[in-house]
Amino acid sequence: MQNEIRDVVIIGTGPAGYTAAIYTGRANLKPLVIEGHQPGGQLMITTDIENFPGFPEGIPGPELMGKMRQQAARFGVEFLYGSVTEADVSRSPFCLTLDDGREILARTLVVATGANAKWLGIESETRYRGRGVSACATCDGFFFRNSRVFVVGGGDTAMEEALYLTKFASEVVLIHRREEFRASKIMSLRAGKNPKISTILNVVVDEILGDGMKVTGIRLKNVKSGELTEQACDGVFMAIGHEPNAGLFRGQLDMDDYGYILTKGRSTETSVKGVFACGDVQDFTYRQAVTAVGTGCMAAVEAERFLESIR
């Protein structure tokens, strides 16, 4: 593998990466997938997925990712466990360096490294993740019908999450550490006009409370007085942003102000010919498994066409 030039190398194994692997595998391009140290991506910590087409009863995230991997393997896709520590896309073939020192050369590169939700970093948040703590209202809001939920954050994302949750929850409480929200005026107005949404300002989350099985409440700390108060709730949604895993390509691929890889028009083409980006690493709007699958397909088809154009 050290000196071999691969036609297609895919970095990442979430829905986008696996889909790109399935399509390039079926096209007999013999893709190599670099799995990273958490194969399957964020869905590996998602308990139930109820909005992925084809699974009317829902499916656990790890099971869905396992099925995608099996499907890719069926078409001869090669998987390599490990992480990319350096990437050079300034020349062709592209050169990737793994954490064990190996180098991999590629004619085309599909970047499907995803994005991670930002978390508070407290132990109770981790303990109840998937059991009342979430970072995706679109994914998990359905489970909170007639419930009282809290949304942590002060930007447009927090407003959007809160508004979406009002479709299910009986009460949504927006909490923010500052005196006022930093969301756009129009989003703040929409949230403020919704009778299901209330706000608590100048507070941070001190602890997420639970009974060992699920969330039962939240402890808040006033940033001015230091006073601690407890509130009963059924769920806590983190809406403090996402961070795309695109650091390898900073300074090499065009990115927006938040670090998402920019793609051209309605394609997955990046600013470097032969490099394609799909899934959450370039999608700051939807961040859904099904949209990641769609862009994974696009990247595969575009990589195949690019290879045909240079042969």
RASULWO-V959079 format. One record per residue. N is the residue number from 1. RES is the residue in one letter. PHI is phi in whole degrees, 0 to 359 (NA if undefined). Layout:
<<N;RES;PHI> <N;RES;PHI>>
//
This chain:
<<1;M;NA> <2;Q;301> <3;N;250> <4;E;285> <5;I;262> <6;R;273> <7;D;293> <8;V;224> <9;V;238> <10;I;246> <11;I;255> <12;G;115> <13;T;226> <14;G;276> <15;P;304> <16;A;293> <17;G;296> <18;Y;296> <19;T;293> <20;A;301> <21;A;293> <22;I;300> <23;Y;290> <24;T;288> <25;G;295> <26;R;296> <27;A;277> <28;N;62> <29;L;267> <30;K;50> <31;P;291> <32;L;252> <33;V;251> <34;I;267> <35;E;280> <36;G;78> <37;H;258> <38;Q;224> <39;P;305> <40;G;101> <41;G;70> <42;Q;295> <43;L;291> <44;M;290> <45;I;247> <46;T;257> <47;T;288> <48;D;228> <49;I;248> <50;E;251> <51;N;243> <52;F;268> <53;P;304> <54;G;99> <55;F;232> <56;P;299> <57;E;265> <58;G;82> <59;I;207> <60;P;297> <61;G;305> <62;P;300> <63;E;292> <64;L;297> <65;M;295> <66;G;297> <67;K;294> <68;M;296> <69;R;294> <70;Q;299> <71;Q;295> <72;A;295> <73;A;299> <74;R;301> <75;F;260> <76;G;80> <77;V;291> <78;E;262> <79;F;250> <80;L;230> <81;Y;283> <82;G;146> <83;S;240> <84;V;274> <85;T;259> <86;E;218> <87;A;222> <88;D;238> <89;V;249> <90;S;278> <91;R;220> <92;S;243> <93;P;290> <94;F;291> <95;C;238> <96;L;244> <97;T;248> <98;L;271> <99;D;292> <100;D;262> <101;G;96> <102;R;292> <103;E;247> <104;I;235> <105;L;254> <106;A;217> <107;R;281> <108;T;228> <109;L;228> <110;V;250> <111;V;265> <112;A;228> <113;T;275> <114;G;73> <115;A;217> <116;N;251> <117;A;294> <118;K;277> <119;W;241> <120;L;287> <121;G;91> <122;I;261> <123;E;297> <124;S;293> <125;E;297> <126;T;293> <127;R;299> <128;Y;255> <129;R;294> <130;G;85> <131;R;231> <132;G;128> <133;V;255> <134;S;215> <135;A;236> <136;C;212> <137;A;294> <138;T;298> <139;C;285> <140;D;242> <141;G;303> <142;F;303> <143;F;283> <144;F;242> <145;R;297> <146;N;56> <147;S;245> <148;R;258> <149;V;230> <150;F;248> <151;V;240> <152;V;259> <153;G;149> <154;G;227> <155;G;259> <156;D;300> <157;T;299> <158;A;297> <159;M;296> <160;E;297> <161;E;297> <162;A;297> <163;L;297> <164;Y;297> <165;L;294> <166;T;294> <167;K;291> <168;F;239> <169;A;287> <170;S;279> <171;E;210> <172;V;237> <173;V;248> <174;L;271> <175;I;237> <176;H;215> <177;R;281> <178;R;253> <179;E;288> <180;E;215> <181;F;286> <182;R;260> <183;A;292> <184;S;298> <185;K;301> <186;I;295> <187;M;289> <188;S;296> <189;L;295> <190;R;298> <191;A;294> <192;G;294> <193;K;276> <194;N;280> <195;P;293> <196;K;276> <197;I;256> <198;S;237> <199;T;228> <200;I;228> <201;L;254> <202;N;61> <203;V;227> <204;V;234> <205;V;280> <206;D;270> <207;E;197> <208;I;259> <209;L;261> <210;G;198> <211;D;257> <212;G;97> <213;M;249> <214;K;206> <215;V;290> <216;T;238> <217;G;183> <218;I;215> <219;R;253> <220;L;249> <221;K;241> <222;N;288> <223;V;288> <224;K;267> <225;S;262> <226;G;80> <227;E;294> <228;L;257> <229;T;225> <230;E;247> <231;Q;231> <232;A;282> <233;C;196> <234;D;253> <235;G;202> <236;V;228> <237;F;251> <238;M;272> <239;A;227> <240;I;252> <241;G;109> <242;H;233> <243;E;235> <244;P;292> <245;N;272> <246;A;237> <247;G;303> <248;L;301> <249;F;249> <250;R;297> <251;G;87> <252;Q;246> <253;L;246> <254;D;294> <255;M;225> <256;D;275> <257;D;295> <258;Y;261> <259;G;93> <260;Y;280> <261;I;290> <262;L;276> <263;T;242> <264;K;272> <265;G;54> <266;R;261> <267;S;243> <268;T;251> <269;E;292> <270;T;263> <271;S;286> <272;V;247> <273;K;298> <274;G;94> <275;V;250> <276;F;236> <277;A;236> <278;C;217> <279;G;79> <280;D;293> <281;V;290> <282;Q;234> <283;D;248> <284;F;263> <285;T;259> <286;Y;261> <287;R;52> <288;Q;244> <289;A;300> <290;V;290> <291;T;286> <292;A;297> <293;V;301> <294;G;298> <295;T;287> <296;G;297> <297;C;298> <298;M;301> <299;A;298> <300;A;296> <301;V;296> <302;E;291> <303;A;296> <304;E;299> <305;R;295> <306;F;296> <307;L;298> <308;E;298> <309;S;287> <310;I;254> <311;R;281>>
//
